[in-house]
């Protein structure tokens, strides 16, 4: 091993001395290039040698950019073909090296793992805490017993408690990879089990021959980690269910208002969602063409515009079609279904039949870990957005004149009309409000679904299920219905599949409606009295 390390050091740094003394090129290169085992051991020793520019050379070796010429001089070759001396970092002119003699240094998986461990060792002493933490994680995954001396030095001088914990976990993984005493191995198993993540389970599950006590401790730890993983899996499914429920809530909230106050079965409600999504697309196209630096503001601007566009279309539909069909639910259903087809074709004519690209701003991209949960920013923001929309709707219904008149019409339409409330305009504004909320839902859905003329069709049935399950016209019932259906759907999907899961949810809903025809929270009003 020492011979291999010396040879690799000679290859990496010998040319500098050779050039200084005008000596012949290093003759040991053919041995190293022909033996992956020698190269791997050389990398391991090189990491602790203290030689300069080791990290740069190893990075290039890992990336396949370290090349050698016929005189065994090492260079780092960039993607554009330019060369840099691997020893000094100085650029090398194209005329100084015969390109035909350059050969890349080949590595296999074993060498790559050795390089990763070596780079981790080198970065354990960085002044940047983030680099030290990343290095500790790299050494943990490499599980290289040769890293123990470097880990001991790093732990002794580390001041950050969280990084010190990561270093101790990496040390435990390295101990299990070597021939440490049994007591040290038992302590290492406990340290890794305390980490509790997938990487910890991978380390414990991959242990080879171990003493009986160590194997028993590892098996016990694996069982405990599996139980914890199952718990986190349940919580992850709940989060996905809440996320789906928030989407259903946004799609169904406007329908709950319209259906509850007016008793209209609006099959074109999904197209209001679709109009909101296309409004988002148009707004983003404007920003892409005229103000790309402000693209992050496209969604906040699209929200009120989508409400206005979908709300205006909703008022026009009510005034031009729905008001002539009150009291005739079958005709209303058929008319709005035909209207939905017209709106789909209208959008298809303007924007085409293919999906349209709606981008996700940087502030909605990415994810973060919360324990064993993976929380994506776009889903989390949609959940918070649904809460804000729900709070705004409830504020409108409770604290505004429109909300008071809507509640009056809901509870007793004839009495409200006799008190001077213009019920036709309340119908129009209510329909517009419900359609506007659907347009806002389209803004959110554009971030997680394809924007196409058929977007609304995927949510209209689910929206009616939510409204009927929660109780027609009751927003709190809509909230609970959306969350319940979302969570149940996410738990059934892994068992029965996406299609059978939806069928199972529909069957359960039918059985529930058989016992409670008015939903969980029935609301007294015109929809019930009729």
FENQUITA-V378104 format. One record per backbone hydrogen bond with DSSP energy under -1.0 kcal/mol. CO is the residue of the C=O (numbers start at 1). NH is the residue of the N-H. Records with the same first field share a line. If there is no record, write none. Layout:
# FENQUITA-V378104
CO->NH  NH
This chain:
# FENQUITA-V378104
1->5
2->6
3->7
4->8
5->9
6->10
7->11
8->12
9->13
10->14
13->17
14->18
15->19
16->20
17->21
18->23
28->32
29->33
30->34
32->35
35->39
36->40
37->41
38->42
39->43
40->44
41->45
42->46
43->47
46->49
53->57
54->58
55->59
56->60
57->61
58->62
59->63
60->65
65->77
66->105
67->75
68->103
69->72
73->69
74->86
75->67
76->84
78->81
82->78
83->92
84->76
85->89
90->85
93->96
98->101
99->102
103->68
108->112
109->113
110->114
111->115
112->116
113->117
114->118
115->119
116->120
117->121
118->122
119->123
123->126
128->132
129->133
130->134
131->135
132->136
133->137
134->138
135->139
136->140
137->141
138->142
139->143
144->147
145->148
147->151
148->152
149->153
150->154
151->155
152->156
153->157
154->158
160->164
161->165
162->166
163->167
164->168
165->169
166->170
167->171
168->172
169->173
170->174
171->175
172->176
175->178
181->185
182->186
183->187
184->188
185->189
186->190
187->191
188->192
189->193
190->194
192->196
197->201
198->202
199->203
200->204
201->205
202->206
211->215
212->216
213->217
214->218
215->219
216->220
217->221
218->222
219->223
220->224
221->225
222->226
223->227
224->228
225->229
226->230
227->231
228->232
229->233
230->234
231->235
232->236
233->237
234->238
235->239
236->240
237->241
238->242
239->243
240->244
241->245
242->246
243->247
244->248
245->249
246->250
247->251
248->252
249->253
252->256
253->257
254->258
255->259
256->260
257->261
258->262
259->263
264->266
265->267
266->269
269->273
270->274
271->275
272->276
273->277
274->278
275->279
276->280
277->281
278->282
279->283
280->284
281->285
282->286
283->287
284->288
285->289
286->290
287->291
291->294
292->295
294->297
295->298
297->301
298->302
299->303
301->305
302->306
303->307
304->308
305->309
306->310
307->311
308->312
309->313
310->314
311->315
312->316
313->317
314->318
315->319
316->320
317->321  322
318->323
321->324
322->325
325->328
328->332
329->333
330->334
331->335
332->336
333->337
334->338
335->339
336->340
337->341
338->342
339->343
340->344
341->345
342->346
343->347
344->348
345->349
346->350
347->351
348->352
361->364
362->365
366->377
368->375
370->373
373->370
375->368
376->380
377->381
378->382
379->383
380->384
381->385
382->386
383->387
384->388
385->389
386->390
387->391
388->392
389->393
390->394
391->395
392->396
393->397
394->398
395->399
396->400
400->404
401->405
402->406
403->407
404->408
405->409
406->410
407->411
408->412
410->526
412->416
413->417
414->418
415->419
416->421
417->420
421->423
422->426
423->427
424->428
425->429
426->430
427->431
428->432
429->433
430->434
431->435
432->436
433->437
434->438
435->439
436->440
437->441
438->442
439->443
440->444
441->445
442->446
444->447
445->448  449
451->356
452->455
455->458
456->459  460
459->463
460->464
461->465
462->466
463->467
464->468
465->469
466->470
467->471
469->520
470->521
471->474
474->478
475->479
476->480
477->481
478->482
479->483
480->484
481->485
482->486
483->487
484->488
485->489
486->490
487->491
488->492
489->493
492->496
493->497
497->501
498->502
499->503
500->504
501->505
502->506
503->507
504->508
505->509
506->510
507->511
508->512
509->513
510->514
512->516
516->519
525->529
526->530
